Amino acid sequence: MTERPFFPVAIDSTTIAAFRSCPQKAFRQYIQHWKPAAESVHLIAGGAFADGIEAARRSFYENGSTAEDAVAAGLRALINKYGDFECPAESAKSLERTAGALEFYFENYPLGKDGAVPVKFGDNHGIEFSFAQPLPINHPVTGDPILYTGRADMIAEAFSGTYIYDEKTTSSLGQSWSKQWELRSQFTGYCWAAQQFNLNPSGVVVRGVSILKTKYDTMEVLSYRSPYEIDRWIDQVCRDIRRMIQCWEEGYWDYNLDHACTEYGGCAFTSICKSNDPEAWLKTYFVKRVWNPLARKEQSIEEYEAEMKAWIP
């Protein structure tokens, strides 16, 4: 009998979203930890852009740098994060264009002049708000509360209130882009986590930057969250995790076999679900990589499982 994979002690919005879309996808990607062998340009560029934003803000608000020097620090962080990744020729998210997007961002939202001031947590500013908060549902093995983890780009005072800030790189902006955040679980989860720190954000400010080969564009959207929405969110997340635990205990993760297989350019596991020998396909076209939200780093499956075993009494 095949040994049952570890059920995660920490769950984030990406895992929840995958499970809601297709439990089988969540199983392959976040329980077995199979990832496509080829790295995604969208993840590489998005991660580099986020590192650049954070470094610039820290340089300005925490180190007292000028706005110009802070943006330079952000560019250095972006270049370091992007590394030697080779951008596909058809993509606009090259290192040069992604660095240009960072400069474009701070031209439109200049440091110290964009109306958003990071909140203070003691001696720390609310830049890169990371959290790992216990949920009211216990792990099926350890018996300890499962942790809900996440990382918001910033918590700031703005618009006469407190807001979560999140930056998104994209290919296009418009009405459909701006409306997709109204019920986005990721952002409701940020608001819930902020409440655990005695903050009561009114909602989220999403700043989008589109990166095209010939131009950039930007859009800022406010998405509010009422106390009712946040209370409903935590109830739903716990229900979803209970269903995840049920799948884990049964050893069977349901298939969507419908629209989720073709959304957003298609699921990476389509060929796996079509095969009567999925293990052979997995070992050929996928590798096992684990993003550990507690350690905030990517690990080998051996490192991850060793850490997970430490949680088991």
SEKOL-971328 format. One record per residue (C-alpha): z, y, x; residue in one letter. Coordinates in steps of 0.05 Angstrom, whole numbers, padded with zeros to 5 digits, always signed. Example, Ala and Ser with C-alpha at 12.3 -4.5 7.8 and 13.67 -1.06 7.14 Angstrom:
// SEKOL-971328
+00156-00090+00246A
+00143-00021+00273S
// end
This chain:
// SEKOL-971328
+00000+00000+00000M
-00019+00068+00027T
+00040+00112+00044E
+00049+00169-00005R
+00035+00237+00026P
+00093+00286+00031F
+00103+00331-00028F
+00107+00402-00001P
+00175+00436+00003V
+00139+00504-00003A
+00083+00523-00051I
+00042+00586-00054D
-00007+00618-00101S
-00068+00585-00069T
-00040+00515-00080T
-00022+00532-00152I
-00091+00561-00165A
-00125+00499-00136A
-00082+00453-00179F
-00097+00492-00242R
-00171+00489-00227S
-00173+00416-00208C
-00113+00372-00190P
-00157+00327-00147Q
-00179+00387-00105K
-00106+00408-00096A
-00089+00337-00075F
-00145+00333-00023R
-00135+00403+00005Q
-00060+00415+00001Y
-00027+00347-00004I
-00073+00306+00042Q
-00092+00371+00080H
-00167+00357+00087W
-00206+00421+00105K
-00281+00429+00117P
-00296+00421+00191A
-00336+00486+00192A
-00294+00549+00188E
-00309+00599+00133S
-00335+00668+00153V
-00300+00697+00092H
-00232+00670+00115L
-00243+00691+00187I
-00265+00762+00170A
-00213+00770+00115G
-00157+00747+00162G
-00180+00793+00218A
-00185+00853+00170F
-00114+00839+00144A
-00087+00835+00215D
-00120+00901+00231G
-00091+00936+00170I
-00021+00911+00186E
-00025+00930+00260A
-00049+01000+00243A
+00006+01011+00192R
+00061+00986+00238R
+00035+01030+00294S
+00036+01091+00249F
+00099+01081+00207Y
+00143+01042+00256E
+00121+01064+00325N
+00105+01137+00308G
+00033+01134+00334S
-00018+01185+00312T
-00066+01162+00257A
-00122+01158+00309E
-00082+01115+00357D
-00057+01071+00299A
-00128+01056+00277V
-00146+01039+00349A
-00087+00990+00349A
-00113+00960+00285G
-00182+00950+00315L
-00153+00914+00374R
-00114+00867+00328A
-00176+00855+00286L
-00219+00838+00347I
-00166+00792+00374N
-00159+00755+00308K
-00235+00749+00297Y
-00239+00718+00366G
-00303+00683+00388D
-00322+00660+00319F
-00398+00660+00311E
-00417+00694+00246C
-00475+00660+00209P
-00538+00702+00214A
-00543+00710+00138E
-00472+00738+00132S
-00455+00812+00136A
-00384+00797+00159K
-00397+00799+00233S
-00344+00824+00281L
-00380+00891+00287E
-00387+00900+00212R
-00316+00878+00198T
-00289+00927+00250A
-00332+00981+00218G
-00301+00963+00151A
-00232+00976+00179L
-00253+01046+00203E
-00285+01058+00135F
-00221+01037+00100Y
-00178+01087+00138F
-00229+01142+00127E
-00220+01132+00053N
-00145+01117+00054Y
-00120+01156+00114P
-00052+01137+00142L
+00002+01184+00118G
-00045+01218+00069K
-00065+01164+00019D
-00005+01174-00028G
+00028+01108-00010A
+00092+01106+00031V
+00120+01037+00051P
+00189+01023+00023V
+00247+01011+00071K
+00286+00945+00077F
+00344+00967+00120G
+00311+00986+00185D
+00244+00953+00166N
+00186+00981+00127H
+00153+00943+00070G
+00092+00926+00112I
+00071+00853+00107E
+00122+00832+00054F
+00132+00758+00068S
+00179+00715+00025F
+00202+00644+00013A
+00243+00645-00051Q
+00275+00584-00085P
+00247+00564-00152L
+00288+00535-00210P
+00257+00467-00198I
+00278+00415-00147N
+00238+00376-00096H
+00227+00303-00117P
+00254+00276-00051V
+00302+00326-00020T
+00333+00350-00085G
+00332+00421-00057D
+00298+00478-00095P
+00223+00482-00081I
+00206+00547-00046L
+00153+00595-00071Y
+00121+00631-00012T
+00073+00688-00002G
+00053+00749+00037R
+00035+00816+00007A
+00002+00868+00050D
+00052+00923+00032M
+00104+00947-00017I
+00100+01023-00025A
+00123+01081-00066E
+00063+01110-00101A
+00042+01138-00169F
+00115+01155-00184S
+00136+01083-00177G
+00138+01021-00133T
+00075+00980-00124Y
+00050+00919-00086I
-00011+00935-00044Y
-00065+00884-00029D
-00131+00893+00008E
-00191+00850-00008K
-00257+00844+00030T
-00316+00826-00014T
-00391+00828-00019S
-00396+00871-00081S
-00354+00916-00124L
-00360+00934-00197G
-00331+00926-00266Q
-00323+00850-00262S
-00289+00856-00194W
-00240+00907-00220S
-00221+00867-00282K
-00206+00801-00248Q
-00136+00822-00226W
-00104+00833-00295E
-00074+00764-00300L
-00080+00742-00227R
-00022+00696-00214S
-00019+00715-00140Q
+00000+00786-00157F
+00049+00769-00213T
+00083+00724-00162G
+00088+00782-00113Y
+00123+00823-00167C
+00171+00766-00183W
+00188+00758-00109A
+00200+00833-00102A
+00249+00829-00159Q
+00290+00778-00119Q
+00299+00834-00068F
+00324+00882-00122N
+00257+00918-00125L
+00222+00928-00192N
+00148+00941-00179P
+00106+00967-00236S
+00047+00927-00213G
-00005+00920-00159V
-00054+00966-00126V
-00116+00927-00103V
-00161+00961-00053R
-00229+00928-00045G
-00277+00940+00012V
-00347+00912+00005S
-00381+00894+00070I
-00457+00894+00068L
-00507+00894+00125K
-00527+00966+00112T
-00467+01000+00079K
-00394+00997+00058Y
-00361+01014-00008D
-00291+01015-00035T
-00253+01013-00101M
-00179+01021-00118E
-00151+00986-00180V
-00082+00990-00211L
-00059+00927-00247S
+00007+00931-00283Y
+00058+00876-00295R
+00109+00879-00351S
+00177+00843-00348P
+00150+00796-00402Y
+00090+00777-00359E
+00134+00763-00299I
+00182+00719-00340D
+00123+00681-00369R
+00094+00672-00300W
+00156+00638-00271I
+00160+00591-00331D
+00087+00572-00324Q
+00092+00561-00248V
+00150+00513-00259C
+00111+00475-00312R
+00052+00470-00265D
+00095+00444-00207I
+00127+00392-00253R
+00056+00368-00269R
+00042+00366-00194M
+00105+00324-00183I
+00083+00277-00240Q
+00015+00267-00206C
+00050+00254-00140W
+00097+00204-00171E
+00041+00168-00207E
-00005+00169-00147G
-00062+00195-00189Y
-00089+00266-00188W
-00134+00284-00246D
-00206+00306-00237Y
-00235+00368-00270N
-00307+00341-00270L
-00333+00405-00302D
-00341+00479-00288H
-00291+00480-00230A
-00340+00437-00190C
-00392+00493-00187T
-00352+00557-00190E
-00354+00607-00132Y
-00412+00573-00097G
-00387+00502-00109G
-00326+00461-00090C
-00324+00436-00019A
-00303+00367-00045F
-00363+00356-00091T
-00394+00303-00045S
-00326+00269-00040I
-00318+00264-00116C
-00389+00237-00123K
-00378+00181-00073S
-00349+00113-00087N
-00324+00112-00015D
-00292+00181-00008P
-00251+00164+00054E
-00314+00153+00096A
-00341+00222+00075W
-00274+00255+00088L
-00269+00229+00159K
-00341+00250+00174T
-00344+00321+00145Y
-00272+00343+00141F
-00213+00351+00188V
-00139+00352+00175K
-00109+00421+00185R
-00044+00445+00154V
-00025+00517+00140W
+00051+00517+00141N
+00073+00578+00100P
+00144+00573+00126L
+00124+00572+00200A
+00066+00619+00185R
+00018+00580+00229K
-00033+00525+00226E
-00007+00458+00250Q
-00032+00388+00263S
-00015+00338+00210I
+00034+00305+00258E
+00072+00370+00271E
+00074+00385+00196Y
+00099+00316+00176E
+00153+00318+00230A
+00178+00383+00200E
+00175+00355+00130M
+00216+00294+00151K
+00271+00340+00175A
+00280+00363+00103W
+00291+00292+00077I
+00365+00271+00075P
// end
